[in-house]
Amino acid sequence: MLKAIPDLIKEASQNVRRIPANQAREEILENNGLLIDVREPQEFATSAADGAINLPRGVLEMRLVELEKDAKRPIYLHCATAGRATLAAEQLARVGYENVTCISCKFEVIRAEF
């Protein structure tokens, strides 16, 4: 039986730390966290949060292990509505990253905070 995407996101949310954009910004300033935009390159090219790097969800795990070898470095993920970021955060935890957070608000709010 296929699961609906909203159901998958709801399940993943139980295993993922989720915080608002203002809290993420404060934490990143304190802990040198990595801000990753998991949207598609076209979305990122149109508008991006200051300081974010674009690693689309489809290649995130493969590219991040090349860019960030420290499994303990704080990583903050965002997308347009927090759905893709939530699923991506769950996957990064499976890879072995220990401090992954999803920014749980719409992109417009994230863009305003960063």
N, CA, C and O atoms as a GROMACS GRO file, in nm:
protein
  456
    1MET      N    1   0.084  -0.118   0.000
    1MET     CA    2   0.000   0.000   0.000
    1MET      C    3   0.088   0.125   0.000
    1MET      O    4   0.181   0.136   0.080
    2LEU      N    5   0.060   0.216  -0.087
    2LEU     CA    6   0.134   0.340  -0.096
    2LEU      C    7   0.094   0.435   0.017
    2LEU      O    8  -0.022   0.440   0.059
    3LYS      N    9   0.193   0.510   0.065
    3LYS     CA   10   0.165   0.610   0.167
    3LYS      C   11   0.158   0.747   0.101
    3LYS      O   12   0.231   0.775   0.006
    4ALA      N   13   0.070   0.829   0.150
    4ALA     CA   14   0.060   0.966   0.100
    4ALA      C   15   0.177   1.047   0.154
    4ALA      O   16   0.223   1.025   0.266
    5ILE      N   17   0.225   1.141   0.074
    5ILE     CA   18   0.338   1.224   0.114
    5ILE      C   19   0.312   1.296   0.246
    5ILE      O   20   0.401   1.298   0.331
    6PRO      N   21   0.194   1.356   0.267
    6PRO     CA   22   0.171   1.420   0.397
    6PRO      C   23   0.186   1.323   0.515
    6PRO      O   24   0.231   1.362   0.622
    7ASP      N   25   0.148   1.198   0.494
    7ASP     CA   26   0.164   1.097   0.599
    7ASP      C   27   0.312   1.068   0.625
    7ASP      O   28   0.354   1.053   0.740
    8LEU      N   29   0.391   1.059   0.518
    8LEU     CA   30   0.535   1.037   0.534
    8LEU      C   31   0.600   1.153   0.609
    8LEU      O   32   0.685   1.132   0.696
    9ILE      N   33   0.561   1.273   0.574
    9ILE     CA   34   0.617   1.391   0.641
    9ILE      C   35   0.578   1.392   0.788
    9ILE      O   36   0.659   1.424   0.874
   10LYS      N   37   0.454   1.357   0.815
   10LYS     CA   38   0.408   1.351   0.955
   10LYS      C   39   0.488   1.248   1.034
   10LYS      O   40   0.526   1.274   1.148
   11GLU      N   41   0.513   1.133   0.976
   11GLU     CA   42   0.593   1.030   1.042
   11GLU      C   43   0.737   1.079   1.065
   11GLU      O   44   0.792   1.062   1.174
   12ALA      N   45   0.795   1.138   0.963
   12ALA     CA   46   0.932   1.186   0.974
   12ALA      C   47   0.944   1.296   1.079
   12ALA      O   48   1.045   1.306   1.148
   13SER      N   49   0.841   1.377   1.091
   13SER     CA   50   0.842   1.488   1.187
   13SER      C   51   0.860   1.439   1.331
   13SER      O   52   0.912   1.512   1.415
   14GLN      N   53   0.819   1.318   1.358
   14GLN     CA   54   0.832   1.263   1.493
   14GLN      C   55   0.978   1.234   1.528
   14GLN      O   56   1.014   1.225   1.645
   15ASN      N   57   1.063   1.221   1.425
   15ASN     CA   58   1.203   1.185   1.446
   15ASN      C   59   1.299   1.299   1.418
   15ASN      O   60   1.421   1.282   1.429
   16VAL      N   61   1.246   1.416   1.383
   16VAL     CA   62   1.329   1.527   1.338
   16VAL      C   63   1.308   1.648   1.428
   16VAL      O   64   1.195   1.680   1.466
   17ARG      N   65   1.417   1.714   1.463
   17ARG     CA   66   1.407   1.839   1.537
   17ARG      C   67   1.360   1.947   1.440
   17ARG      O   68   1.418   1.964   1.333
   18ARG      N   69   1.256   2.020   1.478
   18ARG     CA   70   1.198   2.124   1.394
   18ARG      C   71   1.189   2.253   1.476
   18ARG      O   72   1.138   2.253   1.588
   19ILE      N   73   1.239   2.363   1.418
   19ILE     CA   74   1.236   2.492   1.488
   19ILE      C   75   1.199   2.603   1.390
   19ILE      O   76   1.211   2.585   1.269
   20PRO      N   77   1.153   2.717   1.441
   20PRO     CA   78   1.121   2.830   1.354
   20PRO      C   79   1.248   2.899   1.303
   20PRO      O   80   1.358   2.878   1.356
   21ALA      N   81   1.232   2.980   1.200
   21ALA     CA   82   1.345   3.047   1.135
   21ALA      C   83   1.423   3.138   1.229
   21ALA      O   84   1.546   3.140   1.224
   22ASN      N   85   1.355   3.213   1.313
   22ASN     CA   86   1.427   3.305   1.402
   22ASN      C   87   1.517   3.229   1.499
   22ASN      O   88   1.628   3.274   1.527
   23GLN      N   89   1.472   3.118   1.549
   23GLN     CA   90   1.556   3.037   1.638
   23GLN      C   91   1.673   2.977   1.562
   23GLN      O   92   1.785   2.972   1.613
   24ALA      N   93   1.649   2.932   1.440
   24ALA     CA   94   1.757   2.876   1.358
   24ALA      C   95   1.865   2.982   1.332
   24ALA      O   96   1.984   2.953   1.343
   25ARG      N   97   1.824   3.102   1.298
   25ARG     CA   98   1.921   3.210   1.273
   25ARG      C   99   2.007   3.235   1.396
   25ARG      O  100   2.129   3.247   1.385
   26GLU      N  101   1.944   3.243   1.513
   26GLU     CA  102   2.018   3.266   1.637
   26GLU      C  103   2.118   3.153   1.664
   26GLU      O  104   2.233   3.177   1.700
   27GLU      N  105   2.073   3.031   1.646
   27GLU     CA  106   2.160   2.916   1.671
   27GLU      C  107   2.278   2.914   1.574
   27GLU      O  108   2.392   2.887   1.615
   28ILE      N  109   2.252   2.941   1.448
   28ILE     CA  110   2.359   2.939   1.347
   28ILE      C  111   2.465   3.043   1.380
   28ILE      O  112   2.585   3.019   1.362
   29LEU      N  113   2.422   3.158   1.426
   29LEU     CA  114   2.518   3.262   1.465
   29LEU      C  115   2.605   3.217   1.582
   29LEU      O  116   2.722   3.256   1.591
   30GLU      N  117   2.550   3.137   1.670
   30GLU     CA  118   2.624   3.090   1.788
   30GLU      C  119   2.709   2.966   1.760
   30GLU      O  120   2.818   2.952   1.815
   31ASN      N  121   2.660   2.877   1.676
   31ASN     CA  122   2.727   2.746   1.664
   31ASN      C  123   2.791   2.718   1.528
   31ASN      O  124   2.836   2.606   1.502
   32ASN      N  125   2.796   2.820   1.441
   32ASN     CA  126   2.857   2.802   1.308
   32ASN      C  127   2.788   2.690   1.230
   32ASN      O  128   2.853   2.616   1.156
   33GLY      N  129   2.659   2.678   1.247
   33GLY     CA  130   2.583   2.577   1.176
   33GLY      C  131   2.582   2.600   1.026
   33GLY      O  132   2.606   2.711   0.978
   34LEU      N  133   2.553   2.496   0.955
   34LEU     CA  134   2.548   2.497   0.810
   34LEU      C  135   2.402   2.508   0.766
   34LEU      O  136   2.320   2.423   0.801
   35LEU      N  137   2.369   2.610   0.689
   35LEU     CA  138   2.234   2.631   0.639
   35LEU      C  139   2.224   2.574   0.498
   35LEU      O  140   2.294   2.620   0.407
   36ILE      N  141   2.138   2.475   0.480
   36ILE     CA  142   2.125   2.408   0.351
   36ILE      C  143   1.982   2.421   0.301
   36ILE      O  144   1.886   2.391   0.371
   37ASP      N  145   1.971   2.466   0.178
   37ASP     CA  146   1.844   2.478   0.106
   37ASP      C  147   1.830   2.353   0.020
   37ASP      O  148   1.910   2.332  -0.071
   38VAL      N  149   1.730   2.270   0.048
   38VAL     CA  150   1.714   2.144  -0.025
   38VAL      C  151   1.618   2.156  -0.143
   38VAL      O  152   1.578   2.055  -0.201
   39ARG      N  153   1.582   2.279  -0.178
   39ARG     CA  154   1.496   2.300  -0.295
   39ARG      C  155   1.575   2.272  -0.423
   39ARG      O  156   1.696   2.254  -0.420
   40GLU      N  157   1.506   2.270  -0.533
   40GLU     CA  158   1.569   2.249  -0.663
   40GLU      C  159   1.650   2.372  -0.703
   40GLU      O  160   1.619   2.483  -0.659
   41PRO      N  161   1.754   2.355  -0.786
   41PRO     CA  162   1.839   2.468  -0.825
   41PRO      C  163   1.763   2.586  -0.885
   41PRO      O  164   1.800   2.701  -0.863
   42GLN      N  165   1.657   2.559  -0.960
   42GLN     CA  166   1.578   2.668  -1.019
   42GLN      C  167   1.511   2.752  -0.911
   42GLN      O  168   1.505   2.874  -0.922
   43GLU      N  169   1.462   2.687  -0.807
   43GLU     CA  170   1.400   2.759  -0.696
   43GLU      C  171   1.503   2.844  -0.623
   43GLU      O  172   1.478   2.960  -0.590
   44PHE      N  173   1.619   2.785  -0.599
   44PHE     CA  174   1.727   2.854  -0.530
   44PHE      C  175   1.774   2.975  -0.610
   44PHE      O  176   1.801   3.081  -0.553
   45ALA      N  177   1.785   2.960  -0.742
   45ALA     CA  178   1.832   3.069  -0.827
   45ALA      C  179   1.735   3.187  -0.825
   45ALA      O  180   1.777   3.302  -0.839
   46THR      N  181   1.608   3.160  -0.807
   46THR     CA  182   1.507   3.266  -0.803
   46THR      C  183   1.517   3.348  -0.675
   46THR      O  184   1.507   3.471  -0.679
   47SER      N  185   1.536   3.281  -0.563
   47SER     CA  186   1.544   3.349  -0.434
   47SER      C  187   1.608   3.255  -0.334
   47SER      O  188   1.572   3.137  -0.324
   48ALA      N  189   1.704   3.308  -0.258
   48ALA     CA  190   1.775   3.225  -0.161
   48ALA      C  191   1.794   3.302  -0.030
   48ALA      O  192   1.804   3.424  -0.030
   49ALA      N  193   1.801   3.229   0.078
   49ALA     CA  194   1.831   3.287   0.208
   49ALA      C  195   1.981   3.317   0.213
   49ALA      O  196   2.062   3.238   0.165
   50ASP      N  197   2.018   3.429   0.271
   50ASP     CA  198   2.158   3.466   0.283
   50ASP      C  199   2.234   3.358   0.360
   50ASP      O  200   2.193   3.315   0.468
   51GLY      N  201   2.345   3.316   0.303
   51GLY     CA  202   2.430   3.218   0.369
   51GLY      C  203   2.397   3.073   0.340
   51GLY      O  204   2.470   2.984   0.380
   52ALA      N  205   2.287   3.049   0.271
   52ALA     CA  206   2.247   2.910   0.242
   52ALA      C  207   2.325   2.855   0.124
   52ALA      O  208   2.360   2.927   0.031
   53ILE      N  209   2.351   2.725   0.131
   53ILE     CA  210   2.405   2.656   0.014
   53ILE      C  211   2.295   2.566  -0.039
   53ILE      O  212   2.211   2.516   0.036
   54ASN      N  213   2.296   2.544  -0.168
   54ASN     CA  214   2.192   2.464  -0.231
   54ASN      C  215   2.241   2.323  -0.254
   54ASN      O  216   2.332   2.299  -0.334
   55LEU      N  217   2.180   2.230  -0.184
   55LEU     CA  218   2.202   2.087  -0.206
   55LEU      C  219   2.064   2.025  -0.218
   55LEU      O  220   2.003   1.992  -0.116
   56PRO      N  221   2.013   2.008  -0.339
   56PRO     CA  222   1.878   1.954  -0.356
   56PRO      C  223   1.862   1.819  -0.287
   56PRO      O  224   1.957   1.741  -0.277
   57ARG      N  225   1.743   1.794  -0.241
   57ARG     CA  226   1.714   1.672  -0.165
   57ARG      C  227   1.758   1.546  -0.239
   57ARG      O  228   1.802   1.450  -0.176
   58GLY      N  229   1.746   1.546  -0.370
   58GLY     CA  230   1.780   1.427  -0.448
   58GLY      C  231   1.927   1.389  -0.445
   58GLY      O  232   1.961   1.273  -0.471
   59VAL      N  233   2.015   1.483  -0.413
   59VAL     CA  234   2.160   1.455  -0.410
   59VAL      C  235   2.222   1.490  -0.275
   59VAL      O  236   2.343   1.482  -0.259
   60LEU      N  237   2.142   1.526  -0.181
   60LEU     CA  238   2.190   1.578  -0.053
   60LEU      C  239   2.289   1.486   0.016
   60LEU      O  240   2.400   1.528   0.049
   61GLU      N  241   2.252   1.363   0.039
   61GLU     CA  242   2.338   1.272   0.115
   61GLU      C  243   2.472   1.251   0.044
   61GLU      O  244   2.577   1.249   0.109
   62MET      N  245   2.468   1.235  -0.087
   62MET     CA  246   2.591   1.209  -0.162
   62MET      C  247   2.684   1.330  -0.164
   62MET      O  248   2.806   1.315  -0.152
   63ARG      N  249   2.629   1.448  -0.178
   63ARG     CA  250   2.712   1.568  -0.186
   63ARG      C  251   2.756   1.617  -0.048
   63ARG      O  252   2.868   1.666  -0.033
   64LEU      N  253   2.671   1.603   0.052
   64LEU     CA  254   2.706   1.655   0.184
   64LEU      C  255   2.823   1.580   0.245
   64LEU      O  256   2.908   1.642   0.310
   65VAL      N  257   2.830   1.450   0.227
   65VAL     CA  258   2.942   1.376   0.285
   65VAL      C  259   3.075   1.419   0.224
   65VAL      O  260   3.180   1.400   0.285
   66GLU      N  261   3.071   1.478   0.105
   66GLU     CA  262   3.193   1.532   0.044
   66GLU      C  263   3.226   1.670   0.102
   66GLU      O  264   3.343   1.704   0.118
   67LEU      N  265   3.123   1.748   0.135
   67LEU     CA  266   3.142   1.885   0.182
   67LEU      C  267   3.162   1.897   0.333
   67LEU      O  268   3.237   1.984   0.379
   68GLU      N  269   3.097   1.811   0.409
   68GLU     CA  270   3.102   1.822   0.555
   68GLU      C  271   3.132   1.685   0.616
   68GLU      O  272   3.047   1.596   0.618
   69LYS      N  273   3.255   1.671   0.664
   69LYS     CA  274   3.299   1.543   0.722
   69LYS      C  275   3.269   1.532   0.871
   69LYS      O  276   3.274   1.422   0.927
   70ASP      N  277   3.236   1.644   0.935
   70ASP     CA  278   3.210   1.645   1.079
   70ASP      C  279   3.064   1.608   1.106
   70ASP      O  280   2.974   1.689   1.083
   71ALA      N  281   3.041   1.488   1.153
   71ALA     CA  282   2.905   1.440   1.179
   71ALA      C  283   2.836   1.517   1.291
   71ALA      O  284   2.714   1.509   1.305
   72LYS      N  285   2.912   1.590   1.371
   72LYS     CA  286   2.855   1.664   1.483
   72LYS      C  287   2.823   1.809   1.451
   72LYS      O  288   2.757   1.876   1.530
   73ARG      N  289   2.868   1.860   1.337
   73ARG     CA  290   2.841   2.000   1.303
   73ARG      C  291   2.690   2.021   1.288
   73ARG      O  292   2.623   1.942   1.222
   74PRO      N  293   2.637   2.126   1.347
   74PRO     CA  294   2.494   2.154   1.333
   74PRO      C  295   2.458   2.184   1.187
   74PRO      O  296   2.524   2.263   1.120
   75ILE      N  297   2.353   2.118   1.142
   75ILE     CA  298   2.304   2.135   1.005
   75ILE      C  299   2.157   2.175   1.013
   75ILE      O  300   2.078   2.112   1.083
   76TYR      N  301   2.124   2.280   0.940
   76TYR     CA  302   1.987   2.332   0.937
   76TYR      C  303   1.938   2.324   0.793
   76TYR      O  304   1.998   2.380   0.702
   77LEU      N  305   1.827   2.254   0.775
   77LEU     CA  306   1.771   2.234   0.641
   77LEU      C  307   1.643   2.314   0.625
   77LEU      O  308   1.564   2.329   0.718
   78HIS      N  309   1.626   2.364   0.504
   78HIS     CA  310   1.498   2.429   0.473
   78HIS      C  311   1.462   2.405   0.329
   78HIS      O  312   1.545   2.368   0.247
   79CYS      N  313   1.334   2.427   0.299
   79CYS     CA  314   1.282   2.419   0.162
   79CYS      C  315   1.173   2.524   0.150
   79CYS      O  316   1.184   2.630   0.211
   80ALA      N  317   1.071   2.499   0.072
   80ALA     CA  318   0.965   2.597   0.053
   80ALA      C  319   0.860   2.592   0.164
   80ALA      O  320   0.806   2.695   0.205
   81THR      N  321   0.831   2.471   0.213
   81THR     CA  322   0.724   2.456   0.313
   81THR      C  323   0.759   2.364   0.430
   81THR      O  324   0.674   2.338   0.514
   82ALA      N  325   0.882   2.316   0.437
   82ALA     CA  326   0.935   2.228   0.541
   82ALA      C  327   0.912   2.080   0.513
   82ALA      O  328   0.965   1.996   0.586
   83GLY      N  329   0.837   2.045   0.411
   83GLY     CA  330   0.814   1.904   0.380
   83GLY      C  331   0.938   1.832   0.334
   83GLY      O  332   0.978   1.731   0.393
   84ARG      N  333   1.001   1.882   0.229
   84ARG     CA  334   1.124   1.819   0.178
   84ARG      C  335   1.235   1.825   0.281
   84ARG      O  336   1.312   1.730   0.295
   85ALA      N  337   1.244   1.935   0.354
   85ALA     CA  338   1.348   1.949   0.456
   85ALA      C  339   1.330   1.847   0.568
   85ALA      O  340   1.428   1.794   0.620
   86THR      N  341   1.206   1.819   0.604
   86THR     CA  342   1.180   1.720   0.708
   86THR      C  343   1.225   1.581   0.664
   86THR      O  344   1.292   1.510   0.738
   87LEU      N  345   1.189   1.544   0.542
   87LEU     CA  346   1.231   1.413   0.489
   87LEU      C  347   1.382   1.407   0.473
   87LEU      O  348   1.443   1.303   0.500
   88ALA      N  349   1.443   1.516   0.431
   88ALA     CA  350   1.589   1.521   0.414
   88ALA      C  351   1.660   1.510   0.549
   88ALA      O  352   1.762   1.443   0.559
   89ALA      N  353   1.607   1.574   0.651
   89ALA     CA  354   1.667   1.568   0.784
   89ALA      C  355   1.667   1.425   0.837
   89ALA      O  356   1.764   1.379   0.896
   90GLU      N  357   1.557   1.357   0.816
   90GLU     CA  358   1.549   1.218   0.859
   90GLU      C  359   1.654   1.133   0.788
   90GLU      O  360   1.716   1.046   0.849
   91GLN      N  361   1.674   1.158   0.660
   91GLN     CA  362   1.772   1.082   0.582
   91GLN      C  363   1.915   1.112   0.627
   91GLN      O  364   1.998   1.021   0.635
   92LEU      N  365   1.945   1.238   0.656
   92LEU     CA  366   2.080   1.272   0.702
   92LEU      C  367   2.112   1.205   0.836
   92LEU      O  368   2.226   1.166   0.860
   93ALA      N  369   2.012   1.191   0.920
   93ALA     CA  370   2.033   1.120   1.046
   93ALA      C  371   2.068   0.974   1.018
   93ALA      O  372   2.152   0.916   1.088
   94ARG      N  373   2.007   0.915   0.918
   94ARG     CA  374   2.039   0.776   0.882
   94ARG      C  375   2.182   0.763   0.832
   94ARG      O  376   2.248   0.662   0.855
   95VAL      N  377   2.231   0.866   0.764
   95VAL     CA  378   2.368   0.866   0.713
   95VAL      C  379   2.468   0.876   0.828
   95VAL      O  380   2.580   0.826   0.818
   96GLY      N  381   2.426   0.940   0.938
   96GLY     CA  382   2.514   0.949   1.055
   96GLY      C  383   2.534   1.090   1.108
   96GLY      O  384   2.606   1.108   1.207
   97TYR      N  385   2.473   1.190   1.045
   97TYR     CA  386   2.483   1.326   1.100
   97TYR      C  387   2.402   1.332   1.228
   97TYR      O  388   2.287   1.288   1.232
   98GLU      N  389   2.461   1.388   1.332
   98GLU     CA  390   2.404   1.381   1.466
   98GLU      C  391   2.327   1.505   1.510
   98GLU      O  392   2.255   1.501   1.610
   99ASN      N  393   2.341   1.615   1.438
   99ASN     CA  394   2.283   1.740   1.484
   99ASN      C  395   2.210   1.809   1.367
   99ASN      O  396   2.252   1.915   1.321
  100VAL      N  397   2.103   1.747   1.322
  100VAL     CA  398   2.029   1.795   1.205
  100VAL      C  399   1.895   1.854   1.249
  100VAL      O  400   1.823   1.794   1.329
  101THR      N  401   1.864   1.971   1.197
  101THR     CA  402   1.741   2.041   1.232
  101THR      C  403   1.670   2.085   1.105
  101THR      O  404   1.733   2.125   1.007
  102CYS      N  405   1.538   2.077   1.108
  102CYS     CA  406   1.454   2.128   0.999
  102CYS      C  407   1.398   2.263   1.041
  102CYS      O  408   1.344   2.278   1.151
  103ILE      N  409   1.410   2.360   0.953
  103ILE     CA  410   1.346   2.490   0.978
  103ILE      C  411   1.202   2.476   0.930
  103ILE      O  412   1.176   2.459   0.811
  104SER      N  413   1.111   2.484   1.024
  104SER     CA  414   0.972   2.442   1.001
  104SER      C  415   0.876   2.557   0.969
  104SER      O  416   0.776   2.576   1.037
  105CYS      N  417   0.909   2.633   0.866
  105CYS     CA  418   0.817   2.739   0.825
  105CYS      C  419   0.833   2.760   0.674
  105CYS      O  420   0.921   2.702   0.610
  106LYS      N  421   0.747   2.840   0.620
  106LYS     CA  422   0.752   2.867   0.477
  106LYS      C  423   0.875   2.949   0.440
  106LYS      O  424   0.930   3.021   0.522
  107PHE      N  425   0.916   2.935   0.315
  107PHE     CA  426   1.038   3.001   0.268
  107PHE      C  427   1.035   3.152   0.288
  107PHE      O  428   1.138   3.211   0.320
  108GLU      N  429   0.921   3.215   0.269
  108GLU     CA  430   0.912   3.360   0.284
  108GLU      C  431   0.956   3.405   0.423
  108GLU      O  432   1.018   3.510   0.438
  109VAL      N  433   0.922   3.327   0.524
  109VAL     CA  434   0.961   3.358   0.661
  109VAL      C  435   1.112   3.338   0.678
  109VAL      O  436   1.180   3.419   0.741
  110ILE      N  437   1.161   3.230   0.622
  110ILE     CA  438   1.305   3.202   0.630
  110ILE      C  439   1.384   3.314   0.562
  110ILE      O  440   1.481   3.366   0.618
  111ARG      N  441   1.341   3.351   0.444
  111ARG     CA  442   1.409   3.456   0.367
  111ARG      C  443   1.412   3.587   0.446
  111ARG      O  444   1.512   3.659   0.443
  112ALA      N  445   1.304   3.618   0.514
  112ALA     CA  446   1.297   3.741   0.593
  112ALA      C  447   1.390   3.737   0.713
  112ALA      O  448   1.442   3.842   0.753
  113GLU      N  449   1.413   3.621   0.770
  113GLU     CA  450   1.498   3.608   0.888
  113GLU      C  451   1.647   3.607   0.855
  113GLU      O  452   1.729   3.652   0.935
  114PHE      N  453   1.681   3.557   0.736
  114PHE     CA  454   1.822   3.543   0.701
  114PHE      C  455   1.863   3.650   0.607
  114PHE      O  456   1.979   3.655   0.566
   0.00000   0.00000   0.00000
